[in-house]
Amino acid sequence: IRRRRLPADQVLWLVLGMALFRDEPVHEVARRLNICAQGLATDHLLARSGVTEARKRLGSDPVEWLFRKTGTQWGSERYTDDTWQ
């Protein structure tokens, strides 16, 4: 069984990090967040193309699900009287 260097859960963290550090290159965000399946995220273990491919592999569905889930939860906590959809 082949283990990917960037599993889907880490790629999702990477996408969130990209939103927070949007002025940084993607590979720098991955290095800062230490996103790598095999130890520390260095240029040796984490190729720039690998980050791009992992994002493509993840797709938009998990990110959309997370956005909707957190928006619903946080929105209902903050604005209890709002009922519009």
mmCIF file as gemmi writes it, N, C-alpha and C atoms, coordinates in Angstrom:
data_model
loop_
_atom_site.group_PDB
_atom_site.id
_atom_site.type_symbol
_atom_site.label_atom_id
_atom_site.label_alt_id
_atom_site.label_comp_id
_atom_site.label_asym_id
_atom_site.label_entity_id
_atom_site.label_seq_id
_atom_site.pdbx_PDB_ins_code
_atom_site.Cartn_x
_atom_site.Cartn_y
_atom_site.Cartn_z
_atom_site.occupancy
_atom_site.B_iso_or_equiv
_atom_site.pdbx_formal_charge
_atom_site.auth_seq_id
_atom_site.auth_asym_id
_atom_site.pdbx_PDB_model_num
ATOM 1 N N . ILE Axp A 1 ? 0.854 -1.172 0 1 0 ? 1 A 1
ATOM 2 C CA . ILE Axp A 1 ? 0 0 0 1 0 ? 1 A 1
ATOM 3 C C . ILE Axp A 1 ? 0.895 1.228 0 1 0 ? 1 A 1
ATOM 4 N N . ARG Axp A 2 ? 0.623 2.099 -0.921 1 0 ? 2 A 1
ATOM 5 C CA . ARG Axp A 2 ? 1.403 3.324 -1.032 1 0 ? 2 A 1
ATOM 6 C C . ARG Axp A 2 ? 0.826 4.388 -0.104 1 0 ? 2 A 1
ATOM 7 N N . ARG Axp A 3 ? 1.673 4.975 0.704 1 0 ? 3 A 1
ATOM 8 C CA . ARG Axp A 3 ? 1.23 6.056 1.587 1 0 ? 3 A 1
ATOM 9 C C . ARG Axp A 3 ? 1.607 7.382 0.944 1 0 ? 3 A 1
ATOM 10 N N . ARG Axp A 4 ? 0.632 8.234 0.767 1 0 ? 4 A 1
ATOM 11 C CA . ARG Axp A 4 ? 0.881 9.532 0.164 1 0 ? 4 A 1
ATOM 12 C C . ARG Axp A 4 ? 1.618 10.429 1.145 1 0 ? 4 A 1
ATOM 13 N N . ARG Axp A 5 ? 2.451 11.304 0.602 1 0 ? 5 A 1
ATOM 14 C CA . ARG Axp A 5 ? 3.184 12.22 1.458 1 0 ? 5 A 1
ATOM 15 C C . ARG Axp A 5 ? 2.271 13.267 2.086 1 0 ? 5 A 1
ATOM 16 N N . LEU Axp A 6 ? 1.183 13.562 1.427 1 0 ? 6 A 1
ATOM 17 C CA . LEU Axp A 6 ? 0.221 14.52 1.972 1 0 ? 6 A 1
ATOM 18 C C . LEU Axp A 6 ? -1.165 13.883 2.018 1 0 ? 6 A 1
ATOM 19 N N . PRO Axp A 7 ? -1.527 13.291 3.149 1 0 ? 7 A 1
ATOM 20 C CA . PRO Axp A 7 ? -2.865 12.72 3.286 1 0 ? 7 A 1
ATOM 21 C C . PRO Axp A 7 ? -3.929 13.812 3.241 1 0 ? 7 A 1
ATOM 22 N N . ALA Axp A 8 ? -5.151 13.419 2.963 1 0 ? 8 A 1
ATOM 23 C CA . ALA Axp A 8 ? -6.256 14.376 2.769 1 0 ? 8 A 1
ATOM 24 C C . ALA Axp A 8 ? -6.472 15.269 3.977 1 0 ? 8 A 1
ATOM 25 N N . ASP Axp A 9 ? -6.355 14.734 5.193 1 0 ? 9 A 1
ATOM 26 C CA . ASP Axp A 9 ? -6.585 15.57 6.367 1 0 ? 9 A 1
ATOM 27 C C . ASP Axp A 9 ? -5.544 16.683 6.473 1 0 ? 9 A 1
ATOM 28 N N . GLN Axp A 10 ? -4.318 16.393 6.112 1 0 ? 10 A 1
ATOM 29 C CA . GLN Axp A 10 ? -3.283 17.422 6.145 1 0 ? 10 A 1
ATOM 30 C C . GLN Axp A 10 ? -3.461 18.436 5.023 1 0 ? 10 A 1
ATOM 31 N N . VAL Axp A 11 ? -3.961 17.984 3.895 1 0 ? 11 A 1
ATOM 32 C CA . VAL Axp A 11 ? -4.221 18.905 2.791 1 0 ? 11 A 1
ATOM 33 C C . VAL Axp A 11 ? -5.34 19.868 3.169 1 0 ? 11 A 1
ATOM 34 N N . LEU Axp A 12 ? -6.332 19.394 3.901 1 0 ? 12 A 1
ATOM 35 C CA . LEU Axp A 12 ? -7.4 20.273 4.361 1 0 ? 12 A 1
ATOM 36 C C . LEU Axp A 12 ? -6.837 21.343 5.303 1 0 ? 12 A 1
ATOM 37 N N . TRP Axp A 13 ? -5.929 20.952 6.193 1 0 ? 13 A 1
ATOM 38 C CA . TRP Axp A 13 ? -5.256 21.941 7.039 1 0 ? 13 A 1
ATOM 39 C C . TRP Axp A 13 ? -4.46 22.929 6.19 1 0 ? 13 A 1
ATOM 40 N N . LEU Axp A 14 ? -3.864 22.427 5.135 1 0 ? 14 A 1
ATOM 41 C CA . LEU Axp A 14 ? -3.111 23.298 4.238 1 0 ? 14 A 1
ATOM 42 C C . LEU Axp A 14 ? -4.027 24.341 3.596 1 0 ? 14 A 1
ATOM 43 N N . VAL Axp A 15 ? -5.192 23.927 3.154 1 0 ? 15 A 1
ATOM 44 C CA . VAL Axp A 15 ? -6.141 24.859 2.531 1 0 ? 15 A 1
ATOM 45 C C . VAL Axp A 15 ? -6.554 25.932 3.541 1 0 ? 15 A 1
ATOM 46 N N . LEU Axp A 16 ? -6.796 25.535 4.776 1 0 ? 16 A 1
ATOM 47 C CA . LEU Axp A 16 ? -7.129 26.514 5.817 1 0 ? 16 A 1
ATOM 48 C C . LEU Axp A 16 ? -5.957 27.463 6.067 1 0 ? 16 A 1
ATOM 49 N N . GLY Axp A 17 ? -4.752 26.913 6.092 1 0 ? 17 A 1
ATOM 50 C CA . GLY Axp A 17 ? -3.564 27.746 6.265 1 0 ? 17 A 1
ATOM 51 C C . GLY Axp A 17 ? -3.366 28.714 5.119 1 0 ? 17 A 1
ATOM 52 N N . MET Axp A 18 ? -3.704 28.272 3.913 1 0 ? 18 A 1
ATOM 53 C CA . MET Axp A 18 ? -3.597 29.146 2.75 1 0 ? 18 A 1
ATOM 54 C C . MET Axp A 18 ? -4.545 30.336 2.888 1 0 ? 18 A 1
ATOM 55 N N . ALA Axp A 19 ? -5.691 30.119 3.502 1 0 ? 19 A 1
ATOM 56 C CA . ALA Axp A 19 ? -6.635 31.215 3.711 1 0 ? 19 A 1
ATOM 57 C C . ALA Axp A 19 ? -6.083 32.207 4.74 1 0 ? 19 A 1
ATOM 58 N N . LEU Axp A 20 ? -5.411 31.694 5.759 1 0 ? 20 A 1
ATOM 59 C CA . LEU Axp A 20 ? -4.862 32.564 6.792 1 0 ? 20 A 1
ATOM 60 C C . LEU Axp A 20 ? -3.6 33.289 6.338 1 0 ? 20 A 1
ATOM 61 N N . PHE Axp A 21 ? -2.754 32.597 5.603 1 0 ? 21 A 1
ATOM 62 C CA . PHE Axp A 21 ? -1.481 33.16 5.136 1 0 ? 21 A 1
ATOM 63 C C . PHE Axp A 21 ? -1.533 33.359 3.626 1 0 ? 21 A 1
ATOM 64 N N . ARG Axp A 22 ? -2.519 34.079 3.155 1 0 ? 22 A 1
ATOM 65 C CA . ARG Axp A 22 ? -2.753 34.16 1.717 1 0 ? 22 A 1
ATOM 66 C C . ARG Axp A 22 ? -1.668 34.917 0.959 1 0 ? 22 A 1
ATOM 67 N N . ASP Axp A 23 ? -0.81 35.663 1.658 1 0 ? 23 A 1
ATOM 68 C CA . ASP Axp A 23 ? 0.268 36.371 0.981 1 0 ? 23 A 1
ATOM 69 C C . ASP Axp A 23 ? 1.513 35.501 0.783 1 0 ? 23 A 1
ATOM 70 N N . GLU Axp A 24 ? 1.501 34.308 1.367 1 0 ? 24 A 1
ATOM 71 C CA . GLU Axp A 24 ? 2.648 33.402 1.301 1 0 ? 24 A 1
ATOM 72 C C . GLU Axp A 24 ? 2.462 32.388 0.173 1 0 ? 24 A 1
ATOM 73 N N . PRO Axp A 25 ? 3.562 31.932 -0.422 1 0 ? 25 A 1
ATOM 74 C CA . PRO Axp A 25 ? 3.455 30.833 -1.4 1 0 ? 25 A 1
ATOM 75 C C . PRO Axp A 25 ? 2.944 29.559 -0.714 1 0 ? 25 A 1
ATOM 76 N N . VAL Axp A 26 ? 2.29 28.721 -1.473 1 0 ? 26 A 1
ATOM 77 C CA . VAL Axp A 26 ? 1.683 27.507 -0.918 1 0 ? 26 A 1
ATOM 78 C C . VAL Axp A 26 ? 2.723 26.62 -0.248 1 0 ? 26 A 1
ATOM 79 N N . HIS Axp A 27 ? 3.865 26.429 -0.883 1 0 ? 27 A 1
ATOM 80 C CA . HIS Axp A 27 ? 4.872 25.546 -0.283 1 0 ? 27 A 1
ATOM 81 C C . HIS Axp A 27 ? 5.422 26.133 1.013 1 0 ? 27 A 1
ATOM 82 N N . GLU Axp A 28 ? 5.436 27.455 1.146 1 0 ? 28 A 1
ATOM 83 C CA . GLU Axp A 28 ? 5.882 28.085 2.39 1 0 ? 28 A 1
ATOM 84 C C . GLU Axp A 28 ? 4.851 27.883 3.498 1 0 ? 28 A 1
ATOM 85 N N . VAL Axp A 29 ? 3.579 27.956 3.157 1 0 ? 29 A 1
ATOM 86 C CA . VAL Axp A 29 ? 2.52 27.69 4.137 1 0 ? 29 A 1
ATOM 87 C C . VAL Axp A 29 ? 2.625 26.25 4.627 1 0 ? 29 A 1
ATOM 88 N N . ALA Axp A 30 ? 2.853 25.321 3.718 1 0 ? 30 A 1
ATOM 89 C CA . ALA Axp A 30 ? 3.005 23.913 4.093 1 0 ? 30 A 1
ATOM 90 C C . ALA Axp A 30 ? 4.2 23.728 5.017 1 0 ? 30 A 1
ATOM 91 N N . ARG Axp A 31 ? 5.286 24.416 4.728 1 0 ? 31 A 1
ATOM 92 C CA . ARG Axp A 31 ? 6.475 24.307 5.576 1 0 ? 31 A 1
ATOM 93 C C . ARG Axp A 31 ? 6.209 24.908 6.949 1 0 ? 31 A 1
ATOM 94 N N . ARG Axp A 32 ? 5.562 26.063 6.995 1 0 ? 32 A 1
ATOM 95 C CA . ARG Axp A 32 ? 5.26 26.718 8.272 1 0 ? 32 A 1
ATOM 96 C C . ARG Axp A 32 ? 4.359 25.868 9.15 1 0 ? 32 A 1
ATOM 97 N N . LEU Axp A 33 ? 3.362 25.237 8.534 1 0 ? 33 A 1
ATOM 98 C CA . LEU Axp A 33 ? 2.427 24.404 9.286 1 0 ? 33 A 1
ATOM 99 C C . LEU Axp A 33 ? 2.975 23 9.525 1 0 ? 33 A 1
ATOM 100 N N . ASN Axp A 34 ? 4.162 22.742 8.989 1 0 ? 34 A 1
ATOM 101 C CA . ASN Axp A 34 ? 4.814 21.434 9.119 1 0 ? 34 A 1
ATOM 102 C C . ASN Axp A 34 ? 3.903 20.324 8.611 1 0 ? 34 A 1
ATOM 103 N N . ILE Axp A 35 ? 3.356 20.532 7.43 1 0 ? 35 A 1
ATOM 104 C CA . ILE Axp A 35 ? 2.446 19.568 6.832 1 0 ? 35 A 1
ATOM 105 C C . ILE Axp A 35 ? 3.244 18.612 5.965 1 0 ? 35 A 1
ATOM 106 N N . CYS Axp A 36 ? 3.444 17.435 6.489 1 0 ? 36 A 1
ATOM 107 C CA . CYS Axp A 36 ? 4.16 16.383 5.774 1 0 ? 36 A 1
ATOM 108 C C . CYS Axp A 36 ? 3.931 15.086 6.536 1 0 ? 36 A 1
ATOM 109 N N . ALA Axp A 37 ? 3.722 14.015 5.851 1 0 ? 37 A 1
ATOM 110 C CA . ALA Axp A 37 ? 3.431 12.741 6.499 1 0 ? 37 A 1
ATOM 111 C C . ALA Axp A 37 ? 4.676 12.08 7.084 1 0 ? 37 A 1
ATOM 112 N N . GLN Axp A 38 ? 5.856 12.508 6.627 1 0 ? 38 A 1
ATOM 113 C CA . GLN Axp A 38 ? 7.086 11.818 7.026 1 0 ? 38 A 1
ATOM 114 C C . GLN Axp A 38 ? 8.064 12.766 7.709 1 0 ? 38 A 1
ATOM 115 N N . GLY Axp A 39 ? 7.745 13.188 8.904 1 0 ? 39 A 1
ATOM 116 C CA . GLY Axp A 39 ? 8.664 14.042 9.648 1 0 ? 39 A 1
ATOM 117 C C . GLY Axp A 39 ? 8.46 15.51 9.345 1 0 ? 39 A 1
ATOM 118 N N . LEU Axp A 40 ? 9.524 16.283 9.504 1 0 ? 40 A 1
ATOM 119 C CA . LEU Axp A 40 ? 9.448 17.725 9.308 1 0 ? 40 A 1
ATOM 120 C C . LEU Axp A 40 ? 9.285 18.066 7.836 1 0 ? 40 A 1
ATOM 121 N N . ALA Axp A 41 ? 8.536 19.083 7.562 1 0 ? 41 A 1
ATOM 122 C CA . ALA Axp A 41 ? 8.264 19.501 6.185 1 0 ? 41 A 1
ATOM 123 C C . ALA Axp A 41 ? 9.451 20.292 5.649 1 0 ? 41 A 1
ATOM 124 N N . THR Axp A 42 ? 10.329 19.635 4.969 1 0 ? 42 A 1
ATOM 125 C CA . THR Axp A 42 ? 11.479 20.285 4.357 1 0 ? 42 A 1
ATOM 126 C C . THR Axp A 42 ? 11.358 20.165 2.844 1 0 ? 42 A 1
ATOM 127 N N . ASP Axp A 43 ? 12.213 20.895 2.134 1 0 ? 43 A 1
ATOM 128 C CA . ASP Axp A 43 ? 12.192 20.797 0.673 1 0 ? 43 A 1
ATOM 129 C C . ASP Axp A 43 ? 12.535 19.386 0.202 1 0 ? 43 A 1
ATOM 130 N N . HIS Axp A 44 ? 13.282 18.645 1.018 1 0 ? 44 A 1
ATOM 131 C CA . HIS Axp A 44 ? 13.662 17.277 0.655 1 0 ? 44 A 1
ATOM 132 C C . HIS Axp A 44 ? 12.449 16.343 0.668 1 0 ? 44 A 1
ATOM 133 N N . LEU Axp A 45 ? 11.586 16.484 1.659 1 0 ? 45 A 1
ATOM 134 C CA . LEU Axp A 45 ? 10.424 15.604 1.785 1 0 ? 45 A 1
ATOM 135 C C . LEU Axp A 45 ? 9.17 16.145 1.11 1 0 ? 45 A 1
ATOM 136 N N . LEU Axp A 46 ? 9.127 17.446 0.884 1 0 ? 46 A 1
ATOM 137 C CA . LEU Axp A 46 ? 7.899 18.059 0.396 1 0 ? 46 A 1
ATOM 138 C C . LEU Axp A 46 ? 8.193 18.839 -0.881 1 0 ? 46 A 1
ATOM 139 N N . ALA Axp A 47 ? 7.901 18.224 -1.998 1 0 ? 47 A 1
ATOM 140 C CA . ALA Axp A 47 ? 8.131 18.882 -3.286 1 0 ? 47 A 1
ATOM 141 C C . ALA Axp A 47 ? 7.017 19.881 -3.557 1 0 ? 47 A 1
ATOM 142 N N . ARG Axp A 48 ? 7.358 20.974 -4.22 1 0 ? 48 A 1
ATOM 143 C CA . ARG Axp A 48 ? 6.342 21.987 -4.535 1 0 ? 48 A 1
ATOM 144 C C . ARG Axp A 48 ? 5.221 21.41 -5.382 1 0 ? 48 A 1
ATOM 145 N N . SER Axp A 49 ? 5.559 20.565 -6.317 1 0 ? 49 A 1
ATOM 146 C CA . SER Axp A 49 ? 4.528 19.969 -7.17 1 0 ? 49 A 1
ATOM 147 C C . SER Axp A 49 ? 3.624 19.029 -6.376 1 0 ? 49 A 1
ATOM 148 N N . GLY Axp A 50 ? 4.157 18.426 -5.329 1 0 ? 50 A 1
ATOM 149 C CA . GLY Axp A 50 ? 3.363 17.525 -4.501 1 0 ? 50 A 1
ATOM 150 C C . GLY Axp A 50 ? 2.238 18.249 -3.786 1 0 ? 50 A 1
ATOM 151 N N . VAL Axp A 51 ? 2.499 19.484 -3.374 1 0 ? 51 A 1
ATOM 152 C CA . VAL Axp A 51 ? 1.476 20.281 -2.708 1 0 ? 51 A 1
ATOM 153 C C . VAL Axp A 51 ? 0.339 20.59 -3.676 1 0 ? 51 A 1
ATOM 154 N N . THR Axp A 52 ? 0.691 20.992 -4.888 1 0 ? 52 A 1
ATOM 155 C CA . THR Axp A 52 ? -0.318 21.309 -5.895 1 0 ? 52 A 1
ATOM 156 C C . THR Axp A 52 ? -1.144 20.078 -6.246 1 0 ? 52 A 1
ATOM 157 N N . GLU Axp A 53 ? -0.486 18.961 -6.446 1 0 ? 53 A 1
ATOM 158 C CA . GLU Axp A 53 ? -1.189 17.724 -6.775 1 0 ? 53 A 1
ATOM 159 C C . GLU Axp A 53 ? -2.106 17.283 -5.63 1 0 ? 53 A 1
ATOM 160 N N . ALA Axp A 54 ? -1.652 17.454 -4.41 1 0 ? 54 A 1
ATOM 161 C CA . ALA Axp A 54 ? -2.471 17.062 -3.256 1 0 ? 54 A 1
ATOM 162 C C . ALA Axp A 54 ? -3.733 17.909 -3.17 1 0 ? 54 A 1
ATOM 163 N N . ARG Axp A 55 ? -3.62 19.198 -3.46 1 0 ? 55 A 1
ATOM 164 C CA . ARG Axp A 55 ? -4.799 20.072 -3.467 1 0 ? 55 A 1
ATOM 165 C C . ARG Axp A 55 ? -5.79 19.63 -4.531 1 0 ? 55 A 1
ATOM 166 N N . LYS Axp A 56 ? -5.297 19.287 -5.692 1 0 ? 56 A 1
ATOM 167 C CA . LYS Axp A 56 ? -6.182 18.809 -6.765 1 0 ? 56 A 1
ATOM 168 C C . LYS Axp A 56 ? -6.858 17.503 -6.369 1 0 ? 56 A 1
ATOM 169 N N . ARG Axp A 57 ? -6.103 16.622 -5.72 1 0 ? 57 A 1
ATOM 170 C CA . ARG Axp A 57 ? -6.622 15.325 -5.31 1 0 ? 57 A 1
ATOM 171 C C . ARG Axp A 57 ? -7.727 15.489 -4.265 1 0 ? 57 A 1
ATOM 172 N N . LEU Axp A 58 ? -7.564 16.455 -3.377 1 0 ? 58 A 1
ATOM 173 C CA . LEU Axp A 58 ? -8.553 16.684 -2.324 1 0 ? 58 A 1
ATOM 174 C C . LEU Axp A 58 ? -9.887 17.131 -2.906 1 0 ? 58 A 1
ATOM 175 N N . GLY Axp A 59 ? -9.846 18.026 -3.864 1 0 ? 59 A 1
ATOM 176 C CA . GLY Axp A 59 ? -11.068 18.531 -4.47 1 0 ? 59 A 1
ATOM 177 C C . GLY Axp A 59 ? -11.744 19.573 -3.594 1 0 ? 59 A 1
ATOM 178 N N . SER Axp A 60 ? -12.931 19.977 -3.999 1 0 ? 60 A 1
ATOM 179 C CA . SER Axp A 60 ? -13.616 21.053 -3.282 1 0 ? 60 A 1
ATOM 180 C C . SER Axp A 60 ? -14.662 20.553 -2.289 1 0 ? 60 A 1
ATOM 181 N N . ASP Axp A 61 ? -15.081 19.312 -2.393 1 0 ? 61 A 1
ATOM 182 C CA . ASP Axp A 61 ? -16.16 18.819 -1.533 1 0 ? 61 A 1
ATOM 183 C C . ASP Axp A 61 ? -15.834 18.89 -0.04 1 0 ? 61 A 1
ATOM 184 N N . PRO Axp A 62 ? -14.666 18.43 0.429 1 0 ? 62 A 1
ATOM 185 C CA . PRO Axp A 62 ? -14.38 18.521 1.864 1 0 ? 62 A 1
ATOM 186 C C . PRO Axp A 62 ? -14.302 19.965 2.364 1 0 ? 62 A 1
ATOM 187 N N . VAL Axp A 63 ? -13.767 20.854 1.549 1 0 ? 63 A 1
ATOM 188 C CA . VAL Axp A 63 ? -13.657 22.256 1.939 1 0 ? 63 A 1
ATOM 189 C C . VAL Axp A 63 ? -15.047 22.887 2.012 1 0 ? 63 A 1
ATOM 190 N N . GLU Axp A 64 ? -15.891 22.564 1.045 1 0 ? 64 A 1
ATOM 191 C CA . GLU Axp A 64 ? -17.262 23.082 1.061 1 0 ? 64 A 1
ATOM 192 C C . GLU Axp A 64 ? -18.023 22.567 2.275 1 0 ? 64 A 1
ATOM 193 N N . TRP Axp A 65 ? -17.857 21.271 2.584 1 0 ? 65 A 1
ATOM 194 C CA . TRP Axp A 65 ? -18.516 20.696 3.749 1 0 ? 65 A 1
ATOM 195 C C . TRP Axp A 65 ? -18.075 21.416 5.018 1 0 ? 65 A 1
ATOM 196 N N . LEU Axp A 66 ? -16.776 21.636 5.172 1 0 ? 66 A 1
ATOM 197 C CA . LEU Axp A 66 ? -16.262 22.312 6.359 1 0 ? 66 A 1
ATOM 198 C C . LEU Axp A 66 ? -16.786 23.742 6.456 1 0 ? 66 A 1
ATOM 199 N N . PHE Axp A 67 ? -16.824 24.439 5.33 1 0 ? 67 A 1
ATOM 200 C CA . PHE Axp A 67 ? -17.34 25.807 5.303 1 0 ? 67 A 1
ATOM 201 C C . PHE Axp A 67 ? -18.797 25.853 5.749 1 0 ? 67 A 1
ATOM 202 N N . ARG Axp A 68 ? -19.606 24.957 5.192 1 0 ? 68 A 1
ATOM 203 C CA . ARG Axp A 68 ? -21.029 24.941 5.539 1 0 ? 68 A 1
ATOM 204 C C . ARG Axp A 68 ? -21.247 24.533 7.001 1 0 ? 68 A 1
ATOM 205 N N . LYS Axp A 69 ? -20.517 23.539 7.461 1 0 ? 69 A 1
ATOM 206 C CA . LYS Axp A 69 ? -20.666 23.046 8.83 1 0 ? 69 A 1
ATOM 207 C C . LYS Axp A 69 ? -20.292 24.124 9.841 1 0 ? 69 A 1
ATOM 208 N N . THR Axp A 70 ? -19.149 24.764 9.66 1 0 ? 70 A 1
ATOM 209 C CA . THR Axp A 70 ? -18.734 25.797 10.601 1 0 ? 70 A 1
ATOM 210 C C . THR Axp A 70 ? -19.619 27.032 10.48 1 0 ? 70 A 1
ATOM 211 N N . GLY Axp A 71 ? -20.022 27.388 9.274 1 0 ? 71 A 1
ATOM 212 C CA . GLY Axp A 71 ? -20.909 28.537 9.099 1 0 ? 71 A 1
ATOM 213 C C . GLY Axp A 71 ? -22.241 28.347 9.772 1 0 ? 71 A 1
ATOM 214 N N . THR Axp A 72 ? -22.798 27.152 9.64 1 0 ? 72 A 1
ATOM 215 C CA . THR Axp A 72 ? -24.077 26.849 10.282 1 0 ? 72 A 1
ATOM 216 C C . THR Axp A 72 ? -23.94 26.889 11.797 1 0 ? 72 A 1
ATOM 217 N N . GLN Axp A 73 ? -22.908 26.251 12.306 1 0 ? 73 A 1
ATOM 218 C CA . GLN Axp A 73 ? -22.702 26.192 13.763 1 0 ? 73 A 1
ATOM 219 C C . GLN Axp A 73 ? -22.427 27.57 14.34 1 0 ? 73 A 1
ATOM 220 N N . TRP Axp A 74 ? -21.468 28.262 13.795 1 0 ? 74 A 1
ATOM 221 C CA . TRP Axp A 74 ? -21.088 29.57 14.333 1 0 ? 74 A 1
ATOM 222 C C . TRP Axp A 74 ? -22.174 30.607 14.084 1 0 ? 74 A 1
ATOM 223 N N . GLY Axp A 75 ? -22.855 30.506 12.948 1 0 ? 75 A 1
ATOM 224 C CA . GLY Axp A 75 ? -23.926 31.449 12.654 1 0 ? 75 A 1
ATOM 225 C C . GLY Axp A 75 ? -25.094 31.3 13.61 1 0 ? 75 A 1
ATOM 226 N N . SER Axp A 76 ? -25.467 30.067 13.923 1 0 ? 76 A 1
ATOM 227 C CA . SER Axp A 76 ? -26.595 29.858 14.827 1 0 ? 76 A 1
ATOM 228 C C . SER Axp A 76 ? -26.24 30.228 16.261 1 0 ? 76 A 1
ATOM 229 N N . GLU Axp A 77 ? -24.978 30.111 16.643 1 0 ? 77 A 1
ATOM 230 C CA . GLU Axp A 77 ? -24.56 30.514 17.98 1 0 ? 77 A 1
ATOM 231 C C . GLU Axp A 77 ? -24.581 32.028 18.122 1 0 ? 77 A 1
ATOM 232 N N . ARG Axp A 78 ? -24.149 32.711 17.097 1 0 ? 78 A 1
ATOM 233 C CA . ARG Axp A 78 ? -24.011 34.17 17.168 1 0 ? 78 A 1
ATOM 234 C C . ARG Axp A 78 ? -25.33 34.896 16.896 1 0 ? 78 A 1
ATOM 235 N N . TYR Axp A 79 ? -26.082 34.388 15.927 1 0 ? 79 A 1
ATOM 236 C CA . TYR Axp A 79 ? -27.308 35.065 15.499 1 0 ? 79 A 1
ATOM 237 C C . TYR Axp A 79 ? -28.496 34.134 15.704 1 0 ? 79 A 1
ATOM 238 N N . THR Axp A 80 ? -28.903 33.983 16.913 1 0 ? 80 A 1
ATOM 239 C CA . THR Axp A 80 ? -29.971 33.022 17.245 1 0 ? 80 A 1
ATOM 240 C C . THR Axp A 80 ? -31.323 33.434 16.675 1 0 ? 80 A 1
ATOM 241 N N . ASP Axp A 81 ? -31.558 34.725 16.477 1 0 ? 81 A 1
ATOM 242 C CA . ASP Axp A 81 ? -32.851 35.18 15.967 1 0 ? 81 A 1
ATOM 243 C C . ASP Axp A 81 ? -32.947 35.202 14.449 1 0 ? 81 A 1
ATOM 244 N N . ASP Axp A 82 ? -31.826 34.978 13.767 1 0 ? 82 A 1
ATOM 245 C CA . ASP Axp A 82 ? -31.843 34.941 12.303 1 0 ? 82 A 1
ATOM 246 C C . ASP Axp A 82 ? -32.328 33.578 11.831 1 0 ? 82 A 1
ATOM 247 N N . THR Axp A 83 ? -33.37 33.569 11.021 1 0 ? 83 A 1
ATOM 248 C CA . THR Axp A 83 ? -33.896 32.308 10.522 1 0 ? 83 A 1
ATOM 249 C C . THR Axp A 83 ? -33.861 32.201 9.01 1 0 ? 83 A 1
ATOM 250 N N . TRP Axp A 84 ? -33.348 33.219 8.319 1 0 ? 84 A 1
ATOM 251 C CA . TRP Axp A 84 ? -33.325 33.156 6.855 1 0 ? 84 A 1
ATOM 252 C C . TRP Axp A 84 ? -32.252 32.183 6.392 1 0 ? 84 A 1
ATOM 253 N N . GLN Axp A 85 ? -32.435 31.618 5.233 1 0 ? 85 A 1
ATOM 254 C CA . GLN Axp A 85 ? -31.509 30.606 4.726 1 0 ? 85 A 1
ATOM 255 C C . GLN Axp A 85 ? -30.616 31.211 3.667 1 0 ? 85 A 1
